[in-house]
Amino acid sequence: MNNQQAVTLLSAIAQEARLDIFRCLVQAGPAGLSAGAISQTLQIPNSTLSFHLKALSHAGMISAQQESRFIYYSANYQSMNSLLAYLTENCCAGQQACCPDVICASSKE
């Protein structure tokens, strides 16, 4: 990952509704949620939700899969993990005292 890719991903979630949507999809797991379920859960009107889903999808933070007449959205965990790895690369100059548990655990693998 490079700076431009990181900026693209960060700017996609640098808006309250999009961050809420992304976090909701992360919590939902790989199966994801339908647009209707996201709209109901977060109380976001469908037209507004569509705009935010498009922005997240365009950035590569989420993916969409059509099943019958429904579209299910899910978080792109690979993009999320790549961004986290990029942001925490060389965290704390290798000193685990200031390194969050999540980062330290992933660097041990």
N, C-alpha and C positions, 0 to 999 in steps of 0.2 A: 504494500500500500504506500502511496505517496501523499504529499500534502494536499494536492488537488482532490484526490479521491476522498480523503478524510473530510475536507471542507464540504464536499458534496453530500456526504452522509450526515455530517453534523447539521448542515443547513436544512436538511429534510426534516429533522426532528427539533429544530430550533423554533418551534411554534407550539403553543400549549395544546391545541387540539391534536396535532400530529404526534406529539410526544405521548399524549394519552392513548391514542389509537395504537401506536407502536407498543407501548407497555401492555395494553390490553391483549394484543396479539402474542406477545412474548409469554404472558401468563396463560393464554389459551393452549399453547403447545403447538406441535407440528400440524395437527389437524386444522388449526385455524378456526375462523368464525366467518359466518356469512355477513354480508354488508348489513342486512337487517338486524342481526344480533349485535353487531358493533354499534349501530345507530341506537338501538334500544338500551344497551348497556351504558353508553356514554351520553345519551340524550342529545345526539347531534342530528340535525335534519339531513335527510338523504342527499339533497343537492349539495350541501356543504361537505358532507362525508365523502361524496364522490370526488370532489375537488382535492381533499386531503389524501385520499387513497391514491389518486393519480400521482400526486407529488411524491409520496412515499415509494410508490412502485417505480416511478421514473428514476429515483435515486438508487434503487436497488435494495431498499430497506425491507420491503415486503414483496411477496409474490401472490399471484391470483391464479385460481384454478376453477374452471367452470365445471359444475356437476349438475346436469339437467338444466333447470332454469335458474339455478342459484350460482353465485360466484363466491367462493370461499377464499379469504385472505389469510395469509400466515406470515409470521415474521421470517426474515431471511437471517437465520442464525449464523451462517457463515459470514455475512457482511458485518453483523453485530460483533461477532467475536474477533474478526479482523480489525475492526475499528478499535475495540478495547485493547487488543494486543499492540496496535500502533500507538495508541495514546499512552500506554503504560510501558512501552519499550524502555529498557534500562531504568526502570522505576527505582527511585531512591539510591541511585548509584550502587545497586546491589545490596543495600542494607535492608534487611527484612524488618527492622524495628518500625519503620514508617510505612511499610508496604501493606496495603489492605489484604486480608486473608484470601479474597477471591483471586487477586493478582498473584500472590505468592503461591497459592495452590496450583494455578495454571502454569506457572513457570517451572514447577517441579516435575511436570509430566513430560 
